[in-house]
């Protein structure tokens, strides 16, 4: 599909402004232990129970690189169609804060593990390519807690040293909506790969959002502000909206934007200044003398490439080509790995189009209503496919299927069993149906006369009456055929 332009502008006093957004996503590497120590990364533990001497920076402790975290990051890089650098370097990023006992964060600066790549977004107005600038590995800091006690602050070091992939996009995003699609797609790719669980409530995915504005038609970027550590897509969108408007107002009043780091205040729905933006040189980056440069051999990368699972874009193409689905349907099915797994489980047994409809219409309605994900679905893929199969084979009507579907939500019983127990099998015996048809017609002789004198719309009425008498069990195709004959 061709790349189309999306018009999202902020209307100012004297013209239209375009919003330029770049994201630095911090994605926690899915790994049982930390980047440089063997401490557990399990979420929700008591404070300071998952802290080794390395994580708490005791003097003389040396970091030991976790090979698994490196492989996870390479896989992520491959999933972003990015260049993997055979030589990369860990640097110290120096700053002081109570939750960073080392006094520096081990990160990568000039030579990151992963270079340029891309992510494709399926926007409602067409596909959009978002460039990836780089992906580097770094440690997370601990957590400062200021809201337990008015007189004291606390520090929990459980997160200290947890591996993060910082994925930096190019400033290619142009609206809060594109940010929504971008973060979801990134998350989906990593979940397919099994390299990050993408759980935003648990802080596994956070983003620093860079926002600037410029007059439509300008080719240079304006001064940007960075909004730190936003942990939900909705908040990212709110922060961007607010920040872009703030910048437009400043510029239109003839003032200049100060490059600064800002915080998003969820309660007030506003951003406020945190500090004037530091430059890279303020951090006094230098290669960490405790760690050798990271040298990879090409064999490892080739091996990981071969082991890559099918990713959402490929799966989508396959569904369109082999299953005859529309791009829209395929997109929904591949948006989360668990949805595509459910679908693929279903179509082992039943029709692909019907499976798609039942998942995206009926099942999604139930899941949304109960606020469940598909992996928590009250109805298994096996039983839903069994239901669909009964419709295709003409054992039950579409209407009865919906009743059975209701019952399946309460107990995930095999629908065949429900149909048998409740005597819901479709009535397909022509003689039985003929009886019902004749009964309906004799009760409605006035309408029969109207029909025969040209009021053909009444046909639907007769069908409805037959269905009513049969309690919805009559085979509608047969009913149609018999009615047509009898009404002649
Ligand atoms: Mn970072």
Boltz pocket constraint, residues with backbone or C-beta under 6 A from the ligand:
constraints:
  - pocket:
      binder: B
      contacts: [[A, 26], [A, 138], [A, 166]]
      max_distance: 6.0
